[in-house]
Structures are given as C-alpha cells and as structure tokens.
Amino acid sequence: MSVLSRDISAFEHMRPQLEARHPGGWVLFYRGAFVEAFADFETAASTAVERFDAGPYLIRQLGAARAVQLPGGMTFTPSHAVTSSRL
C-alpha cells in the first residue's frame, strides 16, 4: 500500500465538494485528512513544509486533467528563497 494511499483516498472522496468550493485551487492533505485549500501551488507547498516538515503529504490541483507526481527525493524550495545552491 502506498504511503499516500490514505491522502489519495480522502482527496478522491472529497473531490466533488472541493472542486465546487475551490475551483482551480490547490488542496493539501496530510495523514488522510483535508488540511486547507490554497490559490497557488507555492503557498500550498510552503504551508505543507512549515507544518509537516518533509511529509509525506498530498498536494493536488482541483480540476486538473491529470496529477503531476514528483519523486519522493525532491524537496520544495520557494522561488524567493536564497540558498547557497542559488547563488
């Protein structure tokens, strides 16, 4: 069973209500529960990292034709972050 299976199942169950309330928005799920909806991916990802560290957590765009899956080894860095790798 996938690490994110509870999150995916919760998302699929709630998808119709979420799409009606937050069309085009981004939603965050953690440990099988809906956390919050966001206007953009960067805000959803920043919030996920701040609240749940490295995860795992599920971020999906409502109304998207297909989900984009990032490898587990990837980490989110906000575009405005300045790190040694961005200098």
Buried (B, 14 or more C-beta within 10 A) or exposed (E): EEEBEBBBEBBEEBBEEBBEEBEEBBBBBBEBEBBBBBEEBBBBBBBBBEEBEEBEBBBBBBEEEEEEEEEEEEEBBEEEEEEEEEE
